[in-house]
Amino acid sequence: MLGKTANGLYWMFRYIERAENIARLIDAGQRVALTRSSGADDWDGVLQSAGVQEAYFEVHDKLTADNAIDFLLRDRRNPSSVMSCLESGRNNARLVRTALTRETWEATNECWIEARGMLAAKLKPSDLPKVIDVIKHRTALIRGTFHGSMLRNEIYNFAHIGTFIERADNTSRILDVKYYVLLPSVHHVGTSLDNLQWESILRSVSAHRAYGWVHNGEYRPSQIAEFLILDVQLPRSLAYSYEKIVLNLDYLAADYGERLEAHETAHAIRNILRSQKIKTIMDNGLHQFLEDFVSRNNKLSQQISEGYRFYA
């Protein structure tokens, strides 16, 4: 397989996953805003978690909820906006069109067309939940058609690696919103408000029902953090993502008969997640753990990008 094809597949699925997860991040901020007794919409933490705070203030003089949502959803000046990501994902899909099944390409193209229509103008607040749901459903359809129609070969492996590196990054960022935005002050830790905000995070990553099955609906911050970080049965957890990343990298190593630096880095991150206890993470600082994880995840992404030449 050509290196440029591997690159296109990897980034196609990273952008599609990012589009969905930026929508989920907006959903997390919006849900939490509804729990604020003061009615204050502090979107600064959401922008920081999305990594676009600096870019936002290059465009806007002051922070408002409407402008933050619009910047995250549809502003083409933001390369990580939902619309920018869907367009970048579609552009990469066009570059690797011959490597995709017809169903996967059509699902990708139709997602972009529908999003372009919905986001042609600034949204009314009442339309936001529907738009976020459509984005989540459309991106899930792309993954579903790909999963149901593609051979399990290097094409599939590169697409999955891109998906799960992006998913791990975004789950960690959504969790980090807890410390940037969700908690008005340390005095609220352990209160009903604190628990309601953690419940909002679960809903934003479609893990609310699954958490209830495992923990009988008892919302404890440490249990929720453990669920999203360490539970290998949850498809959006960090641990599950790295089980998949390692698996697909190992398939590539077997197919091509060589292991690269990325393989060792991925195995090391998975081993950290396998050996961690949530009490240790919380005692040492959840924010610090997530910050370190994002750094390691970014390092792996860079190593994978540098490794494309091996597949040329």
C-alpha positions as CSV (number, residue, x, y, z in Angstrom):
1,M,0.0,0.0,0.0
2,L,1.3,3.5,-0.9
3,G,2.3,5.7,2.0
4,K,-0.1,8.5,0.7
5,T,-3.0,6.0,0.9
6,A,-2.1,5.1,4.5
7,N,-1.9,8.8,5.3
8,G,-5.3,9.5,3.6
9,L,-7.1,6.7,5.4
10,Y,-5.5,7.6,8.8
11,W,-6.5,11.2,8.5
12,M,-9.9,10.6,7.0
13,F,-11.0,8.7,10.0
14,R,-9.3,11.0,12.5
15,Y,-11.2,13.9,11.1
16,I,-14.5,12.1,11.1
17,E,-14.0,11.0,14.7
18,R,-12.9,14.5,15.6
19,A,-16.1,16.0,14.1
20,E,-18.2,13.7,16.2
21,N,-16.2,14.4,19.3
22,I,-16.2,18.2,18.9
23,A,-20.0,17.9,18.7
24,R,-19.9,15.8,21.9
25,L,-17.7,18.4,23.6
26,I,-20.3,21.1,22.7
27,D,-23.0,18.9,24.1
28,A,-21.0,18.5,27.3
29,G,-20.7,22.3,27.7
30,Q,-24.3,22.9,26.8
31,R,-25.6,20.2,29.3
32,V,-23.4,21.7,32.1
33,A,-24.6,25.2,31.3
34,L,-28.1,24.0,32.1
35,T,-27.0,22.9,35.5
36,R,-25.6,26.3,36.5
37,S,-27.8,28.0,39.0
38,S,-26.1,31.3,38.1
39,G,-26.9,30.7,34.4
40,A,-23.3,31.5,33.5
41,D,-22.0,29.9,30.3
42,D,-18.3,29.6,30.8
43,W,-17.2,28.2,27.5
44,D,-13.5,29.1,28.0
45,G,-12.8,25.6,29.3
46,V,-14.5,24.0,26.4
47,L,-12.4,26.0,24.0
48,Q,-9.3,25.0,25.9
49,S,-10.2,21.4,25.9
50,A,-10.8,21.5,22.2
51,G,-7.4,23.1,21.8
52,V,-8.8,26.2,20.0
53,Q,-8.9,28.9,22.7
54,E,-6.1,31.0,21.1
55,A,-7.7,30.6,17.6
56,Y,-11.0,31.8,19.0
57,F,-9.6,35.0,20.4
58,E,-7.9,35.7,17.1
59,V,-11.4,35.9,15.6
60,H,-13.5,37.3,18.5
61,D,-12.8,40.0,21.0
62,K,-14.9,38.6,23.8
63,L,-16.2,35.2,24.8
64,T,-19.9,34.4,24.5
65,A,-21.7,31.1,24.4
66,D,-23.2,31.8,21.0
67,N,-19.9,32.7,19.4
68,A,-18.1,29.8,21.1
69,I,-20.7,27.3,19.8
70,D,-20.6,28.8,16.3
71,F,-16.8,28.7,16.3
72,L,-16.7,25.1,17.3
73,L,-19.5,24.0,15.0
74,R,-19.2,25.8,11.7
75,D,-16.4,28.5,11.5
76,R,-14.1,27.6,8.6
77,R,-11.3,29.7,10.3
78,N,-11.2,27.0,13.0
79,P,-9.6,23.9,11.4
80,S,-11.1,21.8,14.2
81,S,-14.7,22.9,13.8
82,V,-17.2,20.2,13.0
83,M,-17.7,21.5,9.5
84,S,-14.0,21.9,8.8
85,C,-13.4,18.4,10.1
86,L,-16.1,16.9,7.9
87,E,-14.8,18.7,4.9
88,S,-11.2,17.5,5.6
89,G,-12.5,14.0,6.2
90,R,-14.3,14.0,2.8
91,N,-11.3,15.5,1.0
92,N,-9.1,12.7,2.4
93,A,-11.8,10.2,1.4
94,R,-11.7,11.5,-2.2
95,L,-7.9,11.0,-2.3
96,V,-8.3,7.4,-1.3
97,R,-11.6,6.8,-3.1
98,T,-10.3,3.6,-4.8
99,A,-9.4,2.1,-1.4
100,L,-13.0,2.6,-0.1
101,T,-16.2,0.7,-0.8
102,R,-19.0,2.5,-2.5
103,E,-21.1,2.4,0.7
104,T,-18.3,4.0,2.8
105,W,-17.8,6.8,0.2
106,E,-21.5,7.5,-0.1
107,A,-22.0,7.7,3.7
108,T,-19.1,10.1,3.9
109,N,-20.3,12.3,1.1
110,E,-23.9,12.4,2.4
111,C,-22.7,13.3,5.9
112,W,-20.8,16.3,4.4
113,I,-23.8,17.4,2.2
114,E,-26.3,17.2,5.1
115,A,-23.9,19.0,7.5
116,R,-23.2,21.7,5.0
117,G,-26.9,22.4,4.7
118,M,-27.6,22.4,8.4
119,L,-24.6,24.6,9.2
120,A,-25.0,27.1,6.3
121,A,-26.1,29.8,8.8
122,K,-25.7,30.4,12.5
123,L,-27.9,28.0,14.5
124,K,-30.7,29.0,16.8
125,P,-30.1,27.6,20.3
126,S,-33.3,25.4,19.9
127,D,-31.8,23.7,16.9
128,L,-28.5,22.7,18.5
129,P,-29.6,19.4,20.0
130,K,-31.0,18.2,16.7
131,V,-27.9,19.2,14.8
132,I,-25.6,17.4,17.3
133,D,-27.7,14.3,17.1
134,V,-27.5,14.3,13.3
135,I,-23.7,14.7,13.3
136,K,-23.4,11.8,15.8
137,H,-25.7,9.6,13.7
138,R,-24.1,10.4,10.4
139,T,-20.6,9.8,11.6
140,A,-21.7,6.6,13.2
141,L,-23.1,5.6,9.8
142,I,-19.7,6.1,8.1
143,R,-18.0,3.9,10.6
144,G,-20.8,1.3,10.3
145,T,-20.7,1.1,6.5
146,F,-16.9,0.9,6.7
147,H,-17.0,-1.9,9.3
148,G,-19.6,-3.9,7.4
149,S,-18.1,-3.7,3.9
150,M,-14.3,-3.5,4.1
151,L,-11.7,-6.3,4.0
152,R,-9.8,-6.7,7.3
153,N,-6.5,-5.7,5.7
154,E,-4.0,-2.8,6.0
155,I,-6.7,-0.3,4.8
156,Y,-8.9,-1.4,7.7
157,N,-6.0,-1.2,10.2
158,F,-4.9,2.3,9.3
159,A,-8.5,3.6,9.4
160,H,-9.0,2.0,12.9
161,I,-5.7,3.4,14.2
162,G,-6.8,6.9,13.1
163,T,-10.2,6.4,14.7
164,F,-9.0,5.3,18.1
165,I,-6.1,7.7,18.4
166,E,-8.5,10.5,17.9
167,R,-11.1,8.9,20.2
168,A,-8.6,8.5,23.0
169,D,-7.6,12.1,22.6
170,N,-11.1,13.4,22.7
171,T,-12.4,11.2,25.6
172,S,-9.5,12.6,27.6
173,R,-10.4,16.2,26.6
174,I,-14.0,15.7,27.5
175,L,-13.0,14.4,30.9
176,D,-10.8,17.4,31.3
177,V,-13.7,19.7,30.8
178,K,-14.7,18.6,34.3
179,Y,-11.7,20.5,35.7
180,Y,-11.9,23.5,33.3
181,V,-15.7,24.1,33.2
182,L,-17.9,21.8,35.0
183,L,-17.0,22.5,38.6
184,P,-17.9,26.1,39.8
185,S,-15.6,25.7,42.8
186,V,-13.9,23.1,44.9
187,H,-16.6,23.5,47.5
188,H,-19.0,21.6,45.1
189,V,-16.9,18.4,45.0
190,G,-19.0,15.5,46.1
191,T,-22.3,17.4,46.1
192,S,-25.4,16.7,44.1
193,L,-24.3,19.4,41.6
194,D,-21.0,17.7,41.2
195,N,-22.7,14.3,40.5
196,L,-25.1,15.8,38.0
197,Q,-22.2,17.3,36.1
198,W,-20.4,13.9,36.0
199,E,-23.6,12.4,34.8
200,S,-23.7,14.9,32.0
201,I,-20.2,13.8,30.8
202,L,-21.5,10.2,30.6
203,R,-24.4,11.3,28.5
204,S,-22.0,13.2,26.2
205,V,-20.0,10.2,25.4
206,S,-23.0,7.9,25.1
207,A,-22.0,5.9,28.2
208,H,-24.8,6.8,30.6
209,R,-26.8,3.6,30.1
210,A,-23.6,1.4,30.1
211,Y,-22.4,3.0,33.3
212,G,-25.8,2.3,34.9
213,W,-25.5,-1.4,34.0
214,V,-22.1,-1.6,35.7
215,H,-22.6,0.6,38.7
216,N,-26.4,0.5,39.2
217,G,-26.8,4.2,38.5
218,E,-24.7,5.4,41.5
219,Y,-22.8,8.4,40.3
220,R,-19.4,8.7,42.0
221,P,-16.7,10.8,40.3
222,S,-14.0,8.2,40.9
223,Q,-16.1,5.4,39.4
224,I,-17.0,7.5,36.4
225,A,-13.4,8.5,35.8
226,E,-12.4,4.8,36.1
227,F,-15.1,3.8,33.7
228,L,-14.0,6.3,31.0
229,I,-10.3,5.7,31.5
230,L,-9.7,2.1,32.5
231,D,-12.7,0.0,31.5
232,V,-11.8,-2.1,28.5
233,Q,-15.4,-3.0,27.8
234,L,-16.4,0.6,27.1
235,P,-15.8,1.5,23.4
236,R,-14.9,5.2,24.2
237,S,-12.6,4.5,27.2
238,L,-8.9,5.2,26.9
239,A,-8.1,1.6,27.8
240,Y,-10.4,0.2,25.0
241,S,-9.0,2.6,22.5
242,Y,-5.4,1.5,23.2
243,E,-6.3,-2.2,23.1
244,K,-7.6,-1.5,19.5
245,I,-4.6,0.7,18.5
246,V,-2.1,-2.0,19.7
247,L,-4.1,-4.7,17.9
248,N,-4.2,-3.0,14.6
249,L,-0.5,-1.9,14.8
250,D,0.4,-5.5,15.5
251,Y,-1.5,-6.6,12.5
252,L,0.5,-4.2,10.3
253,A,3.7,-5.5,11.9
254,A,2.7,-9.1,11.0
255,D,1.7,-8.1,7.5
256,Y,4.9,-6.2,6.7
257,G,7.4,-8.1,8.8
258,E,8.7,-5.1,10.7
259,R,8.0,-3.3,13.9
260,L,8.5,0.5,14.1
261,E,9.0,2.9,17.0
262,A,5.2,3.5,17.1
263,H,4.6,-0.1,18.1
264,E,6.7,0.2,21.2
265,T,5.1,3.5,22.2
266,A,1.6,2.1,21.8
267,H,2.4,-1.0,23.8
268,A,3.9,1.2,26.6
269,I,0.8,3.4,26.8
270,R,-1.5,0.4,26.9
271,N,0.6,-1.1,29.7
272,I,0.3,2.1,31.7
273,L,-3.5,1.9,31.3
274,R,-3.5,-1.8,32.2
275,S,-1.4,-1.2,35.4
276,Q,-3.1,2.0,36.7
277,K,-5.6,2.1,39.6
278,I,-8.1,4.9,39.7
279,K,-7.3,5.8,43.3
280,T,-3.7,6.5,42.3
281,I,-4.8,8.6,39.4
282,M,-7.2,10.7,41.5
283,D,-4.7,11.1,44.4
284,N,-2.0,12.3,42.0
285,G,-4.4,14.5,40.1
286,L,-6.8,13.6,37.3
287,H,-5.9,16.7,35.2
288,Q,-2.2,15.8,35.4
289,F,-2.8,12.2,34.4
290,L,-4.9,13.3,31.4
291,E,-2.4,16.0,30.4
292,D,0.4,13.3,30.4
293,F,-1.8,10.9,28.4
294,V,-2.6,13.5,25.7
295,S,1.1,14.2,25.4
296,R,1.9,10.5,25.0
297,N,-1.0,10.1,22.5
298,N,0.3,13.0,20.4
299,K,3.8,11.5,20.4
300,L,2.4,8.2,19.0
301,S,0.5,10.1,16.4
302,Q,3.7,11.8,15.3
303,Q,5.5,8.5,15.1
304,I,2.8,7.0,13.0
305,S,2.9,9.9,10.6
306,E,6.7,9.6,10.3
307,G,6.3,5.8,9.7
308,Y,4.2,6.3,6.6
309,R,7.3,6.2,4.4
310,F,7.8,2.5,5.5
311,Y,4.6,1.7,3.6
312,A,5.5,3.5,0.4
